[in-house]
């Protein structure tokens, strides 16, 4: 018997960074994002030899542990071990499980699509099914956030876990004491179709470590950097404006706000953009794009551009003419993390 799970990656349209402490604790954060049909995948099965095995097939990494209730997390597959430890401690009475956990992701690590957090959500959801638990979306997302941020000690925000658990288009609000409110948006199918037709999802060919960027943003808040804090307030405000454009079906207005949000985001930390990102942005704009931005913390990974569908291929040709570049096709999905038995 196998448990399989997939959880969707997400595009962050605006507000990213305001879901990170201490900003959201002091001022409240707001993010607009949407799940796409690129996924983090997980399979959980009983191991044949009674040991605990982890396999990240996309990274060609494997680890083997003796059966135990608490495994070391100072290894290459630390997230796998952290999920296992928490699920055993909290939901299996501390009794070790002889399991094999296999994962892979449709997007590269450091992509800016929330792949690490989505992978944790996929593993938590798979274990939830394996252990016959009845965890809801909020519980899965909150648990995944605690595992990644507290147990594994990785820096980051909160939006990715909730986007993966819930799926769909969401306007998310973040407050003190880990309070999170997910507001699912009912977007007209015609608006979704037009947005998909207008979207160019572009991989820059370079992944990045988001921790340093997030640490810089947090440091600016702690130190009271007025320019960075003002930029965070601005991108939070633009998330609200983008939500209103989506609900009205105003894609051109949505693109205009995205452009303003990108300008504000770059003021949050110096490392969010760089010479290559700025160059790629100009290439797309000169080819006819309305606007664009980096998805995620910044520094590399995926960029998204909005363009008149009639000019979409022109923008794609311009971008694919750049070194180490790939354009991904994707669609939006209303389905969040889901697990099933085989």
C-alpha positions in Angstrom: 0.0 0.0 0.0 1.3 3.4 -1.0 0.3 6.9 0.0 0.8 9.4 -2.7 0.4 13.2 -2.4 0.8 16.3 -4.5 0.7 19.9 -3.5 0.6 22.8 -5.9 3.3 25.5 -6.2 2.2 29.1 -6.2 2.8 32.4 -8.0 3.1 35.3 -5.6 1.5 38.4 -7.2 2.0 41.0 -4.5 2.6 41.4 -0.8 5.4 38.8 -0.5 7.7 39.6 2.4 4.9 41.2 4.5 4.1 37.6 5.7 7.6 37.5 7.4 8.1 38.3 11.1 8.6 40.8 12.6 6.8 42.9 10.0 3.5 40.9 10.0 3.6 40.8 13.9 3.9 44.6 14.2 2.0 45.9 11.2 0.0 43.0 9.7 0.8 41.4 6.3 -1.3 40.8 3.2 -0.4 38.7 0.2 -2.2 37.8 -3.1 -1.2 34.5 -4.6 -2.5 31.7 -6.8 -1.8 28.0 -7.0 -0.5 26.6 -10.4 -0.4 23.1 -11.8 3.3 22.5 -11.0 3.6 20.3 -7.9 5.7 18.9 -5.1 5.1 15.2 -4.9 5.5 12.7 -2.1 5.1 8.9 -1.7 5.1 7.3 1.7 5.2 3.5 2.0 6.3 0.9 4.5 10.0 0.0 4.1 10.8 -3.6 3.4 13.8 -3.9 5.8 12.3 -2.0 8.8 14.5 1.0 8.4 13.6 4.7 7.7 14.6 5.8 4.2 14.4 9.2 2.5 14.8 9.8 -1.2 14.7 13.1 -3.0 14.6 11.7 -6.6 15.0 15.1 -8.3 18.2 15.8 -6.4 19.3 12.2 -6.6 19.7 12.2 -2.8 19.1 9.2 -0.5 19.5 8.6 3.2 19.0 5.6 5.4 18.4 5.6 9.2 17.9 2.9 11.7 14.3 2.8 12.9 13.9 5.6 15.6 11.4 8.1 16.8 13.8 11.0 16.5 16.2 11.3 13.5 19.0 13.8 13.0 18.2 16.9 11.0 21.8 18.0 10.3 21.9 16.3 6.9 21.0 16.9 3.3 17.4 15.8 3.7 16.8 17.8 6.8 13.2 18.7 5.9 12.3 15.0 5.4 13.7 14.1 8.8 12.0 17.1 10.5 8.6 16.1 9.1 9.1 12.5 10.1 10.1 13.6 13.7 7.2 15.9 14.2 4.6 13.4 12.8 6.0 10.6 15.0 6.1 12.8 18.1 2.7 14.5 17.7 0.6 11.9 16.0 2.0 8.4 16.5 2.6 8.4 20.3 6.4 8.6 19.7 6.4 5.2 18.1 8.9 5.0 15.2 7.6 4.0 11.8 9.6 1.9 9.2 8.8 4.0 6.2 10.3 5.1 2.9 9.5 8.7 1.9 10.2 9.6 -1.7 9.8 13.2 -3.0 10.3 15.3 -6.1 9.3 18.7 -7.4 8.2 19.9 -10.8 10.3 23.1 -10.4 13.9 23.5 -9.4 14.9 24.3 -5.8 15.2 28.0 -5.1 12.7 28.7 -7.9 10.7 31.3 -6.0 7.5 29.3 -6.4 7.5 28.1 -2.8 9.0 24.7 -3.6 10.6 23.9 -0.2 7.5 24.9 1.8 5.2 23.1 -0.6 7.3 20.0 -0.3 6.8 20.1 3.5 3.0 20.4 2.9 3.1 17.4 0.6 4.9 15.3 3.1 2.7 16.4 6.0 -0.4 15.6 3.9 1.0 12.2 2.9 1.7 11.3 6.6 -1.7 12.5 7.6 -3.2 10.0 5.2 -0.8 7.3 6.2 -1.7 7.7 9.9 -5.5 8.1 9.2 -5.5 11.7 10.6 -8.2 14.2 9.8 -6.2 17.4 9.5 -7.8 20.4 7.7 -6.1 22.9 5.5 -5.3 25.3 8.3 -3.9 22.6 10.5 -1.7 21.2 7.7 -0.4 24.6 6.7 0.3 25.7 10.3 2.0 22.4 11.1 4.2 22.6 7.9 5.1 26.2 8.9 6.2 25.1 12.4 8.2 22.2 11.0 10.1 24.3 8.5 10.6 27.5 10.6 10.9 26.1 14.1 12.0 22.4 13.9 14.3 22.8 10.8 15.2 26.4 11.6 14.8 27.7 8.1 13.9 31.4 7.6 10.9 32.5 5.6 7.3 33.6 5.6 4.0 31.9 5.9 2.2 32.3 2.6 3.7 29.3 0.8 2.3 26.7 3.2 -1.2 28.1 3.1 -1.1 28.4 -0.7 -0.1 24.8 -1.1 -2.7 23.5 1.4 -5.7 25.5 0.1 -5.0 25.9 -3.7 -6.8 28.5 -5.8 -6.6 32.3 -5.8 -6.2 33.6 -2.2 -5.9 36.9 -0.5 -4.1 36.1 2.8 -3.8 38.2 5.9 -1.1 37.7 8.5 -1.1 39.0 12.0 0.7 38.6 15.4 0.8 35.3 17.3 0.8 33.3 14.0 -2.7 34.4 13.1 -3.6 33.7 9.5 -6.8 34.3 7.5 -7.1 32.8 4.1 -9.7 34.5 1.9 -10.4 32.3 -1.2 -11.4 34.5 -4.2 -14.1 33.6 -6.6 -12.6 34.6 -9.9 -14.7 34.4 -13.1 -13.6 31.6 -15.4 -13.2 34.1 -18.2 -10.9 36.2 -16.1 -8.8 33.1 -15.2 -8.6 32.2 -18.9 -7.5 35.7 -19.9 -4.9 35.8 -17.1 -3.5 32.4 -18.2 -3.4 33.6 -21.8 -1.5 36.8 -20.7 1.0 35.0 -18.5 4.6 34.2 -19.3 6.4 32.2 -16.6 10.1 32.4 -17.1 12.9 30.6 -15.3 16.0 32.7 -15.1 18.3 29.6 -15.1 19.6 30.5 -11.7 18.2 29.4 -8.4 18.8 31.4 -5.2 18.9 31.1 -1.4 16.0 33.1 -0.1 17.2 33.0 3.5 19.7 35.9 3.1 17.1 38.1 1.4 14.5 37.4 4.1 17.1 38.0 6.8 17.8 41.4 5.3 14.1 42.3 5.2 13.7 41.3 8.8 16.8 43.2 9.8 15.4 46.4 8.2 12.2 46.1 10.2 14.1 45.5 13.5 16.4 48.4 12.8 13.5 50.7 11.8 14.7 51.3 8.2 12.0 53.8 7.1 12.4 53.2 3.3 12.2 49.4 3.6 9.2 49.5 5.9 7.4 52.0 3.7 8.1 49.7 0.7 6.6 46.8 2.6 3.5 48.8 3.4 3.3 49.8 -0.3 3.5 46.2 -1.6 0.8 45.2 1.0 -1.4 48.0 -0.3 -0.8 46.8 -3.9 -1.9 43.3 -3.0 -5.3 44.7 -2.1 -5.5 46.7 -5.4 -4.5 43.6 -7.4 -7.2 41.6 -5.7 -9.8 44.3 -6.7 -8.6 44.2 -10.3 -8.9 40.4 -10.4 -12.5 40.5 -9.0 -13.4 43.0 -11.6 -11.7 41.0 -14.4 -9.4 44.0 -15.2 -6.3 42.2 -16.4 -4.7 45.4 -17.8 -5.2 47.1 -14.4 -3.9 44.0 -12.7 -0.7 44.2 -14.8 -0.3 47.9 -14.0 -0.5 47.3 -10.3 2.0 44.4 -10.6 4.5 46.7 -12.1 4.1 49.2 -9.2 4.3 46.3 -6.7 7.6 45.2 -8.3 9.1 48.7 -7.9 8.1 48.7 -4.3 9.4 45.2 -3.6 12.8 46.1 -4.9 13.1 48.7 -2.2 12.5 46.1 0.6 16.1 44.7 0.3 19.0 45.4 -2.0 19.4 41.7 -3.0 15.9 41.3 -4.4 17.0 42.3 -7.8 20.3 42.3 -9.6 21.8 43.2 -13.0 20.6 40.0 -14.7 17.0 40.3 -13.4 16.9 44.0 -14.4 18.2 43.1 -17.9 15.6 40.3 -18.4 12.8 42.7 -17.3 13.9 45.2 -19.9 14.1 42.5 -22.6 10.5 41.5 -21.9 9.2 45.1 -21.7 10.9 46.0 -25.0 9.2 42.9 -26.6 5.8 44.2 -25.5 5.1 42.9 -21.9 2.8 45.1 -19.8 4.8 44.4 -16.6 6.5 41.7 -14.6 8.2 40.7 -11.4 10.2 38.0 -9.7 8.1 35.4 -7.9 9.2 34.8 -4.3 11.9 36.4 -2.3 13.9 37.6 -5.3 17.5 37.3 -6.4 16.7 34.7 -9.1 14.4 31.8 -9.8 11.2 32.4 -11.7 10.0 35.7 -13.2 6.4 36.3 -14.4 5.3 38.7 -17.1 1.9 39.8 -18.2 1.4 40.6 -21.9 -1.3 41.1 -24.5 -2.0 37.5 -25.6 -1.4 38.6 -29.2 2.1 39.5 -28.3 2.9 36.6 -26.0 5.0 34.6 -28.5 7.0 37.7 -29.2 7.9 38.1 -25.6 8.6 34.4 -25.3 11.0 34.5 -28.3 12.8 37.5 -26.8 13.3 35.8 -23.4 14.3 32.4 -24.8 17.0 34.1 -26.7 18.7 34.8 -23.4 21.3 32.4 -22.0 20.2 29.5 -19.7 16.5 30.4 -20.0 13.3 28.3 -20.0 9.7 29.3 -20.4 7.3 27.1 -18.5 3.6 26.5 -19.4 1.2 26.4 -16.5 -2.4 26.8 -15.6 -4.0 27.9 -12.3 -5.6 25.3 -10.2 -8.3 25.5 -7.5 -7.1 22.2 -5.9 -4.8 22.3 -2.8 -2.7 19.5 -1.4 -4.4 16.1 -1.9 -3.4 12.5 -0.9 -4.7 9.1 -2.0 -4.0 5.4 -1.4 -2.7 3.1 -4.1 
